[in-house]
Amino acid sequence: MVDLIIKGGQVVTPAGVGNLDVAVEGEQIVAVAQPGTISPDGARVIDGTGKIVIPGGIEPHAHIGGPRQPERSAAEPVSKAAIYGGTTTVLDFATQVAGHDLLHAMGEAAERWEGQGYTDYSYHPIFTSGADNASIHQIGELVEAGFPSFKIFTTSIRPPSAQLQNNKTDFGRLSLIMEQVAEAGGMLLVHSEDDDMVHYNYD
């Protein structure tokens, strides 16, 4: 049963922009139809006349604050700002730390978001210099669980520091990560900078 109808707006679809009605059931759009063709039976009706109706936006690259990055905004205010602007999905990152596997990083990300999101959310797992074979071989499991995209860095970005984790993935591990991602049908996101050039510019 349709719960919500947005009628009379200029609706943006892949085919173009037109005067259409939108029907929502639960959290899903179930129909985009010509005006007046969707029965309003018991549904809440929003008059969209003079408005542009667009699909929810997707933020594919958000760095949300956590235990290791407390200076960054937490999930709740980021998610709230996103939904105000029409963004309905936010993709955060789950960064592996030395001594823990990738599944541990995913658990940390879930804790950051649990009960804090106004939007849908998910995570890109990040491999760092601490990537071990066990974590790399978790790629297939994570793709199966609905996390198909993984990130690596070809530079440590910042000068060496006891306080900062080295994010750089060496080419040996990168080769194995690429093999595993390809085999699982996933996608690899690459922060691609030459490490020598980055550090030369700090001097």
C-alpha positions as CSV (number, residue, x, y, z in Angstrom):
1,M,0.0,0.0,0.0
2,V,1.3,3.4,-1.0
3,D,2.2,5.6,2.1
4,L,3.2,8.8,0.4
5,I,2.5,10.6,-2.9
6,I,4.4,13.7,-4.1
7,K,2.3,15.3,-6.8
8,G,2.6,18.2,-9.2
9,G,6.3,18.6,-9.1
10,Q,8.9,18.7,-11.8
11,V,10.4,15.3,-11.4
12,V,14.0,14.5,-12.5
13,T,14.4,11.0,-14.0
14,P,17.0,9.4,-16.2
15,A,14.7,10.2,-19.2
16,G,14.5,13.9,-18.4
17,V,12.4,16.3,-16.4
18,G,8.6,16.2,-16.4
19,N,5.4,16.9,-14.5
20,L,5.0,13.5,-12.7
21,D,3.7,12.0,-9.5
22,V,5.9,9.9,-7.2
23,A,4.6,7.1,-5.0
24,V,6.5,5.9,-1.9
25,E,5.9,2.7,0.0
26,G,7.9,2.3,3.2
27,E,11.3,3.6,2.3
28,Q,11.1,2.8,-1.4
29,I,9.9,4.6,-4.5
30,V,7.4,2.3,-6.1
31,A,6.0,4.4,-8.9
32,V,6.7,7.5,-11.0
33,A,3.6,8.1,-13.1
34,Q,1.5,10.6,-15.0
35,P,-0.4,13.1,-12.8
36,G,-3.5,11.7,-11.2
37,T,-2.9,8.1,-12.1
38,I,-1.8,7.0,-8.6
39,S,-4.6,6.4,-6.2
40,P,-4.2,8.5,-3.0
41,D,-6.1,5.9,-1.0
42,G,-5.1,6.7,2.6
43,A,-1.7,8.0,1.6
44,R,-0.1,11.2,2.8
45,V,-0.1,13.7,-0.2
46,I,2.6,16.4,-0.6
47,D,1.9,19.1,-3.1
48,G,5.1,19.5,-5.1
49,T,3.7,22.3,-7.4
50,G,6.5,24.7,-8.3
51,K,9.2,22.4,-6.8
52,I,11.9,20.2,-8.4
53,V,11.8,16.6,-7.2
54,I,15.1,14.8,-7.5
55,P,16.4,11.4,-6.4
56,G,18.3,11.4,-3.1
57,G,22.0,12.2,-3.6
58,I,24.9,9.8,-2.8
59,E,28.0,11.0,-1.0
60,P,30.6,8.4,-2.0
61,H,33.6,9.7,-0.1
62,A,33.1,11.0,3.5
63,H,35.7,10.8,6.2
64,I,33.8,10.6,9.5
65,G,35.5,11.3,12.9
66,G,36.3,8.3,15.1
67,P,38.6,7.4,18.0
68,R,41.7,8.0,15.8
69,Q,40.4,11.2,14.2
70,P,38.4,13.0,16.9
71,E,39.0,16.4,15.1
72,R,36.6,15.3,12.3
73,S,32.9,15.6,12.6
74,A,31.0,12.5,13.9
75,A,28.4,10.6,12.0
76,E,25.3,12.3,13.5
77,P,26.1,15.9,12.4
78,V,27.5,14.9,9.0
79,S,24.4,12.7,8.4
80,K,22.1,15.4,9.5
81,A,23.7,18.0,7.2
82,A,23.6,15.5,4.3
83,I,19.9,14.9,4.7
84,Y,19.1,18.6,4.8
85,G,20.9,19.0,1.5
86,G,19.0,16.1,-0.2
87,T,21.8,13.5,0.2
88,T,20.3,10.2,1.4
89,T,23.3,7.9,1.4
90,V,26.7,8.5,2.9
91,L,29.8,6.2,2.3
92,D,32.4,6.4,5.1
93,F,35.7,4.6,5.4
94,A,36.7,1.7,7.7
95,T,40.5,2.0,8.2
96,Q,42.5,-1.0,9.2
97,V,44.9,-0.5,12.0
98,A,48.1,-2.4,12.9
99,G,47.4,-5.6,14.8
100,H,43.8,-5.9,13.7
101,D,42.2,-7.4,10.6
102,L,39.8,-5.7,8.2
103,L,36.7,-7.1,9.8
104,H,37.7,-5.3,13.1
105,A,37.9,-2.1,11.1
106,M,34.4,-2.7,9.8
107,G,33.1,-3.3,13.3
108,E,34.6,0.0,14.4
109,A,32.9,1.8,11.6
110,A,29.6,0.2,12.5
111,E,29.9,1.4,16.1
112,R,30.5,4.9,14.9
113,W,27.3,4.9,12.9
114,E,24.9,2.8,15.0
115,G,21.9,4.9,16.0
116,Q,23.6,8.1,14.6
117,G,22.4,8.2,11.0
118,Y,19.7,10.2,9.4
119,T,20.7,8.7,6.1
120,D,21.5,5.3,4.7
121,Y,25.2,4.6,5.1
122,S,28.0,2.1,4.3
123,Y,31.8,2.0,4.3
124,H,34.8,1.5,2.0
125,P,37.4,-0.7,3.8
126,I,40.9,0.9,3.7
127,F,44.0,-1.2,3.6
128,T,47.1,0.4,5.2
129,S,50.8,-0.5,5.6
130,G,49.6,-3.0,8.2
131,A,47.6,-5.1,5.7
132,D,48.2,-8.7,6.3
133,N,47.4,-11.7,4.2
134,A,44.5,-12.8,6.4
135,S,42.9,-9.3,5.9
136,I,43.5,-9.4,2.2
137,H,41.8,-12.7,1.9
138,Q,38.8,-11.3,3.7
139,I,38.0,-9.3,0.5
140,G,35.7,-12.0,-0.9
141,E,33.8,-12.3,2.3
142,L,33.3,-8.5,2.5
143,V,32.1,-8.3,-1.1
144,E,29.6,-11.1,-0.4
145,A,28.4,-9.1,2.7
146,G,27.7,-6.0,0.5
147,F,31.0,-4.1,0.8
148,P,32.4,-4.2,-2.8
149,S,34.8,-1.2,-2.8
150,F,38.2,-1.1,-1.1
151,K,40.7,1.8,-0.9
152,I,44.5,1.9,-0.8
153,F,47.1,4.6,-0.7
154,T,50.3,4.6,-2.8
155,T,51.8,7.2,-0.4
156,S,52.0,7.6,3.3
157,I,50.8,11.3,2.7
158,R,52.5,12.8,5.7
159,P,56.1,12.7,7.1
160,P,56.9,9.7,9.4
161,S,55.5,10.2,12.9
162,A,55.0,8.0,16.0
163,Q,51.5,9.4,16.3
164,L,50.4,8.8,12.7
165,Q,49.7,5.4,11.0
166,N,51.5,4.8,7.7
167,N,48.7,4.5,5.1
168,K,50.9,3.4,2.2
169,T,50.3,0.0,0.7
170,D,53.5,-1.5,-0.8
171,F,53.3,-2.8,-4.4
172,G,53.7,-6.5,-3.3
173,R,50.5,-6.3,-1.1
174,L,48.8,-4.1,-3.7
175,S,49.3,-6.8,-6.3
176,L,47.6,-9.4,-4.1
177,I,44.8,-7.0,-3.1
178,M,44.1,-6.3,-6.8
179,E,44.0,-10.0,-7.6
180,Q,41.5,-10.6,-4.7
181,V,39.3,-7.6,-5.6
182,A,39.1,-8.7,-9.3
183,E,38.4,-12.3,-8.3
184,A,35.5,-11.2,-6.0
185,G,34.1,-8.7,-8.5
186,G,34.8,-5.7,-6.4
187,M,36.2,-2.3,-7.0
188,L,39.5,-0.7,-5.9
189,L,39.7,3.0,-5.1
190,V,43.3,4.2,-5.4
191,H,44.7,7.4,-3.7
192,S,47.5,7.6,-6.3
193,E,50.5,9.8,-5.6
194,D,54.2,9.1,-6.0
195,D,55.5,8.7,-2.4
196,D,59.0,10.0,-3.2
197,M,57.6,13.2,-4.7
198,V,55.2,13.7,-1.8
199,H,58.0,13.5,0.7
200,Y,60.4,15.5,-1.4
201,N,58.0,18.4,-1.2
202,Y,58.1,18.3,2.6
203,D,61.8,19.1,2.6
